[in-house]
Amino acid sequence: MINGDLIDQSVFSQLQEATGSDFIKELVETFLEEGPGIFAELRSAISTRNADQFRRGAHSIKSNAQTFGAARLAEQARKIEITGLAADMEANSAQISALDVEFQRTALALKSMLNG
């Protein structure tokens, strides 16, 4: 199952028990809807060299990912948050592109868990 390596089932289940099925669905949908905007902010922060905006975007993804038990996505975002903007614009863009790919994989897993 693809979800196993992307979402920690025990974390997701605990959240679902604590919040209820309807609310967790709402949380996931909000996270997935806000994702593209956060990535747009991250890319904007790279082009404008806005280190604070860059860290905030990475932090937002990390925090949300942790909430759902998406450890790989959270760890990738954490590394970006900690290192911040690099002098190399291409390296920053590559990091965000890789994070976006992981976000998309995680989004599919979360949708599958909600529907499964």
Protein Blocks (a to p, Z undefined) as FASTA:
>chain_A
ZZlmmpcfklmmmmmmmnojklmmmmmmmmmmmmmmmmmmmmmmmmnopaklmmmmmmmm
mmmmmmnopaklmmmmmmmmmnopafblmlmmmmmmmmmmmmmmmmmmmmmmmmZZ
